[in-house]
Amino acid sequence: MLTRCAVSGPTIITCTANDKAVDLAYSIASLLAGHVAAGIGDKNDKYGGIGRNSAQKTPEATDMSLLDVQGPYQLTNGRLHNLSTDRFIKDHGDVHNKQVAYAVASAIAKT
């Protein structure tokens, strides 16, 4: 069976509990809009954001951690990789660091 993928290489998703903008603000906005949520911001929140909780209920997603530079990523083409980044990303906009750049370069190199 032939399937088509929009992205041929691996897709990486950074997610952190340190992302309070996605954790609280996004969830509260969903609640104010009348959406039903089981828990505000966390993985039980029906409308929780991907930057906080990763790609959920997605069979093609693999949970991993963001590694330090030179860490060996086991990335697979055509799959999603949830990278827990709590060690390296401290808030919503804190993605300008060498660990994130290395993860992106590793994904590109795998393609």
N, C-alpha and C positions, 0 to 999 in steps of 0.2 A: 504494500500500500504506500503510495507516494503522498507525502504531506509537505505543505509549504510553510516555511517559517519566515516571518518578517525579518528576523535577525538570525544570521547563520552561525554566529559565534555565541559565546556565553553572555548572558545578561547579568549584571551585578546590581544589587539593590542595597544601599546602605540604610541601616535602621538602628535607632538608639533610644533608650528610655530617657536620655538627656535632652531629647527634642521636645521641649515644653510647648512650643508653638503648635506642633502637630498633636502632641499628647492632650493638651487641655483646650486650646483655642478652637481647633478644628472640631473636636468632639462636642464642645459646648455650642458652637454654631450649628452643628447637626441637630442637637437637641432643640435649640430655639426654632429651627426650621420645622420641628414637629416629627423628626425621625425618632424611632424607638431605639434606645441603646441599653445594653445589659450592664455595662460598666463604662465609666467615663475614661476614654483615652487608651485603656489597655487592650489586650488581645480579646477581651470579652465584649468590647464595644463594637456593635454591628457596623458602625460608621467610623471606626478608628482609622487613622491614616497610615499609609504604607511606610512613611519615614520614621514612624515610631514602632510599628508592629511587624513589618516585613510583608511579603506577599503571603497571604493566608489562604488556606483551603485551596491550594494550588498544587496538584500532584507533581507537577514538573519543577517545583522549587526545592532547593536543597539548603538547609540551614548551615551556615559556616560563621566564622569570625573574621573580622578584618585583621590582617596580619601586619607585622612590622615589615619594613622594606627587606627584601630578599627572602621572605617567607615563602614556602612552596604551596601555591594554590593548586587545588585539584578541581579545575573548572572543566565543565563539559559543554561542548557546542550545542546550541539549541535549548539549553536549560536555563532556568532562573536560579540565581544564587543569592540568598538572603545573607548579607554580611552584618553580623552584630558588631557595632562599632563603639560600644560604651567606653572602651579603654582609650580611644583616640579622638572621638568627636564629643565635644562638651555642650554644644547647643545647636539650634536649628541651622545656623549659617556656617558652622565650623567644619567646612569640607575642604578647606584650602591647606591640606597638609600632605606630607610625603607618603603617608600610608595609603590615602585615597588615590593619589596619583599612581602609586605602584599597583594598586588593585586594578585601576582602569588600564594601565599599560599591560598588565598580565592578561586581562580579558582580550585586549586587542591582539596580543601576541599569540593567543590560543586560536584566534580566528583563521 
